[in-house]
């Protein structure tokens, strides 16, 4: 976790940005006068031109850089608006359903710290199906030790340095899971083997009443809830979750970090 404070004299505020994980940065304090909207959507924060954050641009925090994809309001436990979440990435379906096929646990892969997302193809090579783990890179002893461990993984293929601040670790899909892998990428979540269902639930520490378990087992209560919300009848053989879309499950070069406009920070 890294943090930085910026003194905005015109607005009389000290802005604090803190990376709570590789997928999210917290910005405080809340300041309605800084909020920039387009078509009702919060797209930026402008503290009297002294500190500006825009969706789609690169945010520097000390020596690190984060590309902001989305901005949401952050509330306290008392529902008081206290700041903003700068979303770098939202976990996709590959992270939930495909990543577990590589075995081990979330902690083994530094899920809560440096891991950002998982993909099963890249923009530069869409025909080469594999598992790509996208990480925030930082030059540290911990990262060196992690890389050394990752490179000994039986499915490890190569390391791809996508920019100065991020890396993709490429893994081959385990042969024994190929059929399940193909079913998952087609959105046939409930049709995978029982072994893979157990692997996915164990990886995410998800119980039998969790949404993940209900998706994998075509739970009747989930289907009934979806029918009420959508006003339709869902066949009992249908899966109860959206399929995988390329725009979410493919690593695109637009994720690369360019030089920040905020050079003074």
N, C-alpha and C positions, 0 to 999 in steps of 0.2 A: 504494500500500500504506500503510495506517495501522495504528498499534498503540497499545495502552494497557495499563498495568499497574494492578492492583488489589491492595492490601495487605490480606490476610485474617488478622487478628491471632489469632483463635481457633484456626485450623488451622495457623498459623505458615507460611503459604504466600503467595507473591506470584503471583497469576494474571495471565498475559499473554494478551491476545486480539489477533490480527493478521489483517487481511483479506488473504488471499493472492490473492483475485480477487473479482469481484462475486458469484460463485457459492459461495464457501467462505470460512469464517473458521477459523483455527486457534486452539485454546485449550490452553495448557500451564500447569502440569505435569499429568501423570497423577495422579489421586488417587482410589483405589478407594472411600474413605469418602464421596466426593462424589456417586457415581453413584446415580441414581434409576431404577429399573426398573418396568415395568408389563407383565405377561404375558411376561416374558423380554426385553422390548425396552427399550433405553436411551432414556429420554424426558426426562432432565434431569440437571443437575449442581448440587449444593447444597454450597457451601463454608461450612458451619456458619452458614447464614442471612446471611452477610456478602456473598456474591455467588452469585446463582442464575441459571441459564439453563434454560429449559424449551422443549421443542418446541412450536411454535405461537405463541410469544411474541416480542416485539421486543427485540433486543439492541443497546444503544447502544455505539458506539466513537467517542469524541470527538463530533464534530458529525454523524456518520453514524448510520444505523439499519439493522439487518439483521433480517429475519424468519426465524427458524430453522425449517426444515422437518424436519430429521433430525439426529441426533447419532451419530457413529461413532467408534470408537477409532482413534487414529493411532499407527503403529509406526515405529521406525527401520529402517535397512537391516539391522540385526542382529535384527529382529523383536522389539525391546523396546518395550513400551507406554510412549510418551512424552507422550501428550496426546490431544486430541480434535479431530475435524473437525466443525464446525458447518455443515451443508449448507444453503445458502440456496436452491439450485435444482440439479437434475440436467438436463443437456442432453436435450431431447426429440427426437423424430423429425423435427419440423419444422426444427429447427436443423441436423440432419444431411442431410436430403433436400430441403427446400424453400428454405431460406435461400440456397443456392448459385445459385438461379435469378435472384438479383438481381445476379449477376456480381461482379467484382472479387475481392479476396482476404480471408482472415481478418484480416490485419493492418490492412487498409483500414477494417474495421468494429470495430477494437479488441476483438477476440475474447477475448484473454487478460486484459483489464483491466476494462472497463466493461460489456461485453455480458453479459447473463444468459441470455436464451432467445428463441426465435422462436415465434410462434403464427400460425395462419391464420384465427382468428376471436376475438372477445371476448364475454364474458358479456353486455355491454350491447347488442351488435349482432351476433348470431350469423349473421344472413343476409348481412351485408356481408363477403364473403370477400375477404381481402387478406393481405398479409404484415406482421405486427406485430413489430418488434424491441424487446425489453424491455431497458432499460439502467439502470444505476446512475447517478444524476445527481449531479454535484458541481460547484460553482461554481468553475471554473478557466479559465485561458486555453486550456488543451488542450481542454477540453470545448466551449468557445465555437468554437474552430477546427473541431472535429469536427462540431458542429451545422451550422456554415456549409457545410461540405463535403457533409454528408448532404442538406441542403435543395436542393442542386444536382443530386442524383441524378435521372436521368430518370424513375424510377418513384416518387419521393417524393410523398406526398399531404398528410400533416399530422403535427404533433407533438401528442401527447396527454399532458398532465401528470397522471399517475395519483395521485401524492402528492408530498410535499415532497422525497422522496429518489429517485424513479424516474420514468422517462418511457417512453412507447411511441412509436416512429417507425413511421408507417403507410406502406406501399408498395403500389402496384398490382402485380398479377402481370403480368409481361411477356406480351403477347398471343401472341408466338411460342411460349411455353411452356405455354399454357393446357391443351392436351391432356395434356402430361406432368404438369402440376400435378394434374390430376384423377386421373390414374393413381396418382400418388404418394400422394395423400390416401386412396385406396382400398386402399393396401397392395400395389399392383401395381408394385413397385420394379424388377423385371427386365424390365418391358414398356415402359419409357420409351425414348425415342430414344437412339441412340448419342451424339449431341451432348450430351444432358443427363447421361448417365452420365459422360462425360468431364468435364463441367462440375463435377459433384459430387465426383469423385475429385480433380480439380485444386484445387478450393476447400479440401479437407481434406488436401491433399498425401498422398493415400492411394495406395499402390502396388497392383499387380495381385494380390499375395498378401494384401492386407489384408482384414479381415472385411467392410468396406464394399464392396470390389470383388467379393467372393464372393457378397454379397447381391444386388448389381446384375446379376450374371451367372449366378445360380442354379448356383453351383459344386457339382460332384458330391461333392467331399470334405466340404463343409459339410453337404450333404443327408445323406450317410452318417453323419456324426458326430451329427447331430440324430436320425436314425433309431435309432441305438444308445442315445442318452441317453433318448429318449422311448418306445422300444419299439414304434414304429409304422412303417408304410411310407408314405413321403411321395411323392406323384406327381411325376414329373419336370417337370410344368408348373406346380407350386405354387411360390409365392415362399417364401423361406427366412428370413423375419423377421416379427415381429408386425406387424399393421396399426396404423394410427394410431387412438388412442382420444381422444375429445373431452376427457376429464378431464386429459389431458396436453398437448393441442395447442391448447386454448382458454385465453385469459387470463381468469382469474376474479378478481373483486373482493376475494376473500379474500387475494390477494397484496399488497394495499395495506398500508402500514405505519401503524400507529396509534401513539399516544403510549406510550413504554416505561414499564413499571412501575418500572424502575431509574432513577428521576429523579436520584439523587445522583451518577450517573456520566456 
